């Protein structure tokens, strides 16, 4: 099975530029989580969304790279049944003429 969480919008402080450290900005997160499903082992997507939101809002990452790696470790420690993980973080408003994104895929 694969869980898709798309367009998770969070207002958070993330970035290394001075103005990014002073005021929240819109962050968009997309995830794909592959896992082996059975009736006794499933992933709670509402809990995943809440965990990601809490992490991004409280940690105030400097780099998107650091945020993605931290989210990976948090998710695989909480859900060891994850087999594949794709995370994409986007800053849709940082530049006027484009959306800036960073992504990574892992296989476990």
Secondary structure, DSSP 4 states (H G I P E B T S, - for coil): -EEEEEEEEEEE---SSHHHHHS-EEEEEEEEEEE--BTTB---HHHHHHHHHHHHHHH--S-HHHHHHHHHHHHHHH-TTEEEEEEEEEEEEEETTEEEEEEEEEE-
